[in-house]
Amino acid sequence: MEAVEGSRKRKRGAYEQYSDEVRTKIARYAIDNGVAKTSRRFTADLGKRVSETTVRSMRDAYVNLKKSIGSEPTLLTRSPRGAPTILGRYDEMVQQFIRRTRANGGVVNIRTVTAAAEGILKKFAKHRLRQFGGPVVIDKSLARSILRRMGFVKRKGTKATKTLPSDFAAIQQGYVSKVEKFVRDHAIPDSLVLNFDQTGCHMVPGGEWTMEERGTDQITIAGLDDKRQMTVLLTATKSGGLLPPQLIYAGKTERCLPKGVEFPAGWDIAFTESHWSTGDSMMRYAKEVLIPYVSSIRESLPLSQCDQPALVLFDFFRAHQGTEFHQLLRENGIFYTFVPAACTDRLQPLDLTVNHEFKEELKSAFHRWYSDQVVSLLEDAEVDTVANVDLRTSTLKPLHAQWLIEAHAHVEAKTDLIVAGFRKAGLC
């Protein structure tokens, strides 16, 4: 059998594009002069072939449009190609809002797009949203679709890929056995087995991905800098408790702290030049939160256990390695062990459940606020003239502080979630 050299099917050429004005002229001329004559006339005028099939479809579309509106059409517009968008005509409104936000130097990312889309529907078609009984769900996939159709592409900063040690199973077994033996030997109750960890929180959720128009050389993340990020130090107990956190803001004086916010009793509100934990901030946290908590648990135990040891787990972060910090813990009967390096995503309880839940609550709070801001802005302006949502640090910092309070309360109530972190780490 002879080999087939290749398909003989002719490749379809690109579709010819005609402006709405030209389409209108072709349709009207065809109605008065016939399809064949119109084809010859506009082929000559436009310098490219206008087939009789094309003329006929334009003429019929014009006639149908005239019947539907009951008058002579002023313009024969093209029908949109592809399936209709979920948002219908509001899809273009969302795109206009994004373009204007971007042109004004505002933040454009998945979170702001979803919040903007929800705000626009709340304003013009509230009944279509799922939370109000409608069919439309505003999610990340919809935001990605909008951005792709606008010519935005995903770009991601490069960073080292995290890989588990080849002998992870042995490391895990050794770590778990060590913790279990210490707890058993000293009869440590679950309320005194603790894990603390720092997590960075952006005031404007961005994540590792940002969106930039296709073809640009540089990726600029408008509105995102170190001043819009702060650190939260969380501590969870094996019994499912969540201690008061330490919040660390970037600055050199108390002027950098949120204004007009009343934090819950026991919270440690601090600042460092970089907003990250330091040896000094860890000493402060131990004195302000950790040691008072351990003391309160001991007071609730029988008198014979007044010197009950506690055990705290933490990673190899530089701020955790200070000799003075370790000495302070030991002096107060708080023993410690490090979570094995390069294994924190598998062996640190907070990383396994709590940190993610905490950050998702912050993102949800931002989403609700941003969406409501879009609704408010649209009260007095059209989408193509509306101002940017105010994302200045002075505006966001006190709002974000309130979101932190709400997120902590949300996680604190989820005892099972906290315990699940210890269980997933193999410590229950």
DOVEX-112041 format. One line per field, with one value per residue (C-alpha): x, y, z; residue number from 1. Coordinates in steps of 0.02 Angstrom, whole numbers, plus 50000, padded with zeros to 5 digits. Layout:
<atoms>
east	c(X,...) .
north	c(Y,...) .
up	c(Z,...) .
num	c(NUM,...) .
</atoms>
This chain:
<atoms>
east	c(50000,50067,50095,49978,50084,49970,49795,49726,49603,49621,49663,49529,49588,49561,49389,49369,49327,49207,49168,48989,48974,49027,48910,48766,48806,48820,48654,48559,48634,48588,48407,48393,48505,48514,48649,48751,48767,48812,48949,49027,49011,49093,49226,49283,49264,49351,49486,49447,49318,49149,49058,48873,48854,48926,48813,48660,48695,48716,48557,48456,48527,48479,48301,48278,48346,48227,48080,48130,48153,48012,48116,48264,48426,48559,48700,48717,48831,48915,48854,48981,49076,49081,48971,48894,48988,48922,48903,48819,48825,48902,49060,49108,49074,49196,49326,49301,49327,49486,49555,49523,49598,49753,49769,49762,49899,49782,49803,49742,49746,49628,49561,49523,49443,49325,49279,49249,49140,49036,49019,48959,48828,48774,48743,48658,48594,48599,48469,48590,48717,48712,48706,48545,48463,48535,48642,48805,48955,49100,49257,49439,49402,49287,49419,49551,49434,49404,49589,49638,49507,49577,49752,49825,49938,49999,50178,50262,50422,50554,50603,50685,50573,50548,50586,50577,50739,50764,50762,50604,50520,50665,50670,50483,50493,50639,50553,50386,50469,50571,50418,50312,50449,50471,50283,50267,50417,50358,50170,50141,49956,49898,49868,50056,50115,50128,50182,50215,50253,50261,50162,50170,50005,49977,49848,49803,49795,49906,49986,50131,50041,50011,49931,50014,49963,50037,50198,50260,50443,50427,50302,50247,50142,50058,50019,50110,50264,50336,50232,50076,50136,50148,50186,50072,50146,50018,50031,49920,49907,49885,49721,49651,49682,49746,49848,49841,49950,50093,50066,50224,50215,50354,50423,50540,50413,50236,50174,50177,50042,49858,49764,49598,49596,49557,49644,49584,49665,49826,49874,50054,50065,50244,50350,50519,50608,50570,50406,50487,50523,50690,50777,50707,50529,50537,50596,50450,50326,50389,50370,50203,50110,50197,50256,50094,49993,50099,50087,49898,49885,49998,49888,49739,49830,49844,49973,50088,50104,50144,50311,50239,50356,50290,50352,50354,50391,50460,50561,50742,50698,50842,50740,50707,50890,50944,51035,50950,50779,50816,50881,50722,50615,50715,50712,50523,50510,50472,50571,50584,50627,50651,50541,50661,50729,50645,50501,50392,50255,50235,50283,50233,50051,50016,50076,49962,49794,49787,49895,49798,49629,49686,49746,49591,49484,49588,49567,49380,49366,49461,49349,49189,49257,49322,49158,49059,49179,49143,48956,48979,49086,48955,48821,48885,48982,48979,49097,49208,49231,49232,49381,49496,49455,49558,49699,49814,49907,49826,49656,49696,49798,49656,49537,49662,49688,49501,49506,49649,49541,49397,49509,49587,49415,49360,49507,49503,49326,49384,49459,49450,49547,49686,49697,49698,49863,49947,49866,49927,50102,50093,50092,49921) .
north	c(50000,50169,50292,50440,50594,50709,50774,50857,50957,51141,51252,51382,51560,51694,51771,51940,52077,52218,52369,52395,52544,52440,52299,52423,52493,52318,52263,52418,52410,52225,52260,52389,52309,52121,52007,51977,52161,52206,52073,52144,52324,52304,52183,52324,52460,52367,52285,52113,51982,52003,51840,51827,51718,51858,51987,51878,51850,52037,52078,51949,52008,52187,52136,52035,52177,52300,52186,52164,52350,52412,52544,52569,52513,52647,52519,52334,52272,52104,51966,51915,51755,51607,51563,51705,51755,51713,51897,51942,52129,52160,52072,52226,52336,52232,52248,52436,52445,52341,52448,52607,52536,52483,52649,52740,52631,52526,52344,52214,52034,51886,51946,52125,52065,51943,52076,52206,52086,52047,52232,52275,52136,52190,52363,52321,52141,52084,51949,51856,51818,51648,51724,51814,51664,51682,51566,51667,51620,51743,51637,51629,51539,51681,51811,51717,51707,51894,51934,51814,51889,52061,52006,51982,51834,51750,51780,51705,51755,51621,51539,51380,51228,51154,50969,50848,50766,50594,50519,50610,50452,50423,50607,50606,50449,50517,50685,50611,50483,50619,50727,50580,50520,50691,50713,50540,50555,50722,50685,50847,50885,50931,51111,51130,51057,51211,51259,51438,51505,51670,51704,51859,51943,52065,52201,52186,52000,51960,51792,51736,51778,51948,51994,52096,52132,52016,52076,52190,52176,52211,52154,52296,52256,52423,52464,52317,52350,52302,52434,52338,52180,52134,51978,51875,51754,51620,51488,51334,51198,51012,51027,51140,51309,51467,51590,51779,51823,51943,52069,52149,52303,52384,52542,52619,52700,52670,52787,52638,52546,52549,52701,52690,52500,52417,52248,52109,52092,51993,52030,52085,52229,52262,52335,52302,52391,52251,52188,52017,51936,51970,51905,52052,52027,51843,51889,52010,51878,51750,51875,51950,51796,51627,51626,51703,51570,51426,51499,51510,51327,51275,51370,51267,51103,51017,51091,50942,50996,51179,51158,51056,51069,51131,51090,51211,51165,51291,51295,51347,51528,51641,51737,51572,51529,51660,51595,51723,51669,51485,51525,51623,51474,51351,51465,51458,51271,51280,51154,51162,51063,51117,51056,50970,51086,51079,50979,51115,51094,50913,50917,51088,51086,51270,51252,51104,51184,51347,51465,51431,51452,51614,51689,51636,51727,51885,51870,51845,51999,52102,52033,52085,52258,52288,52231,52350,52492,52461,52470,52636,52711,52666,52761,52925,52877,52768,52619,52705,52860,52785,52820,52685,52597,52682,52561,52682,52610,52738,52674,52488,52470,52495,52395,52253,52256,52229,52086,52009,52013,51929,51798,51751,51732,51625,51505,51504,51434,51289,51175,51023,51115,51158,50980,50915,51005,50906,50747,50774,50803,50632,50706,50642) .
up	c(50000,49952,50093,50098,50065,50161,50173,50016,50119,50079,50226,50259,50242,50372,50387,50301,50424,50378,50484,50542,50423,50271,50321,50328,50154,50078,50153,50094,49919,49906,49952,49811,49678,49710,49778,49619,49573,49753,49754,49595,49651,49824,49760,49647,49780,49920,49815,49885,49842,49926,49893,49856,50012,50118,50038,50061,50247,50275,50179,50278,50444,50400,50352,50513,50619,50535,50576,50757,50795,50683,50597,50480,50568,50582,50593,50559,50697,50697,50811,50943,50904,51023,51170,51269,51426,51599,51642,51477,51442,51613,51555,51455,51608,51709,51572,51566,51754,51743,51600,51695,51854,51761,51669,51836,51910,52016,52066,51941,52000,52018,52185,52130,51968,52057,52185,52048,51949,52102,52143,51967,51972,52146,52075,51910,51922,52103,52070,51955,52093,52178,52353,52304,52221,52046,51939,51930,52037,52035,52055,52002,51839,51784,51829,51730,51580,51584,51597,51458,51341,51382,51328,51501,51535,51694,51744,51895,51981,51983,52147,52201,52195,52367,52375,52520,52579,52503,52677,52731,52800,52919,52968,53004,53109,53210,53239,53290,53404,53489,53523,53582,53701,53780,53801,53877,53993,54064,54056,53960,53932,53756,53811,53842,53676,53566,53391,53337,53164,53071,52913,52803,52760,52616,52643,52459,52418,52272,52296,52186,52024,51949,51784,51647,51469,51340,51261,51400,51449,51634,51765,51877,52027,52055,52235,52314,52419,52589,52677,52626,52710,52893,52993,53103,53230,53274,53410,53416,53548,53526,53623,53486,53565,53480,53582,53560,53410,53386,53246,53175,53066,52965,53044,53170,53288,53350,53214,53095,53195,53140,53203,53294,53312,53478,53480,53596,53766,53766,53585,53561,53435,53385,53245,53166,53024,52901,52980,53004,53172,53253,53408,53505,53445,53493,53668,53678,53620,53745,53889,53832,53769,53780,53961,54031,53939,54006,54182,54171,54120,54264,54386,54329,54364,54534,54652,54623,54440,54470,54382,54237,54085,53919,53744,53598,53417,53291,53132,53097,53058,53109,53239,53330,53353,53479,53632,53743,53679,53712,53886,53926,53876,53980,54133,54125,54104,53919,53819,53631,53476,53296,53156,53033,52899,52727,52802,52878,52748,52807,52991,53058,53119,53081,52902,52874,52919,53015,52912,52752,52836,52919,52755,52660,52787,52760,52572,52589,52699,52570,52432,52522,52560,52383,52307,52418,52371,52186,52220,52313,52174,52043,52138,52068,51911,51755,51742,51613,51723,51898,52010,52077,52240,52376,52416,52505,52654,52770,52718,52716,52876,53002,52893,52879,53068,53093,52967,53068,53225,53132,53050,53217,53296,53148,53164,53354,53346,53235,53366,53252,53117,53239,53306,53127,53098,53236,53173,52994,53061,53145,53321,53377) .
num	c(1,2,3,4,5,6,7,8,9,10,11,12,13,14,15,16,17,18,19,20,21,22,23,24,25,26,27,28,29,30,31,32,33,34,35,36,37,38,39,40,41,42,43,44,45,46,47,48,49,50,51,52,53,54,55,56,57,58,59,60,61,62,63,64,65,66,67,68,69,70,71,72,73,74,75,76,77,78,79,80,81,82,83,84,85,86,87,88,89,90,91,92,93,94,95,96,97,98,99,100,101,102,103,104,105,106,107,108,109,110,111,112,113,114,115,116,117,118,119,120,121,122,123,124,125,126,127,128,129,130,131,132,133,134,135,136,137,138,139,140,141,142,143,144,145,146,147,148,149,150,151,152,153,154,155,156,157,158,159,160,161,162,163,164,165,166,167,168,169,170,171,172,173,174,175,176,177,178,179,180,181,182,183,184,185,186,187,188,189,190,191,192,193,194,195,196,197,198,199,200,201,202,203,204,205,206,207,208,209,210,211,212,213,214,215,216,217,218,219,220,221,222,223,224,225,226,227,228,229,230,231,232,233,234,235,236,237,238,239,240,241,242,243,244,245,246,247,248,249,250,251,252,253,254,255,256,257,258,259,260,261,262,263,264,265,266,267,268,269,270,271,272,273,274,275,276,277,278,279,280,281,282,283,284,285,286,287,288,289,290,291,292,293,294,295,296,297,298,299,300,301,302,303,304,305,306,307,308,309,310,311,312,313,314,315,316,317,318,319,320,321,322,323,324,325,326,327,328,329,330,331,332,333,334,335,336,337,338,339,340,341,342,343,344,345,346,347,348,349,350,351,352,353,354,355,356,357,358,359,360,361,362,363,364,365,366,367,368,369,370,371,372,373,374,375,376,377,378,379,380,381,382,383,384,385,386,387,388,389,390,391,392,393,394,395,396,397,398,399,400,401,402,403,404,405,406,407,408,409,410,411,412,413,414,415,416,417,418,419,420,421,422,423,424,425,426,427,428) .
</atoms>
